[in-house]
């Protein structure tokens, strides 16, 4: 099983939680120094809590399952102060 498959398997353990809030995540690339670059999709792409989701949920799940991964970054993270940020309905 290659690194991408391992990362996808780790993401599959948390996808139901992301999907419950109308979001998801896709792997853009895994860099040569084992950094996973992700794109946050759906409501995850516009939620001001995305940084917490990324660090507390997604990154921890990946690192737990794939210890070779050094870090996780989002290519489209919404800033908490962005006026266009929208909370998922169940968090409002």
DAQUI-V156774 format. One record per run of one state. SS is the DSSP state (hx for helix, st for strand, lp for the rest). FROM is the first residue (numbers start at 1). LEN is the number of residues. If there is no record, write none. Layout:
BEGIN
((SS & FROM & LEN) (SS & FROM & LEN))
END
This chain:
BEGIN
((lp & 1 & 2) (hx & 3 & 18) (lp & 21 & 2) (st & 23 & 8) (lp & 31 & 4) (st & 35 & 8) (hx & 43 & 3) (lp & 46 & 4) (hx & 50 & 16) (lp & 66 & 5) (st & 71 & 4) (lp & 75 & 14) (hx & 89 & 3) (lp & 92 & 1))
END
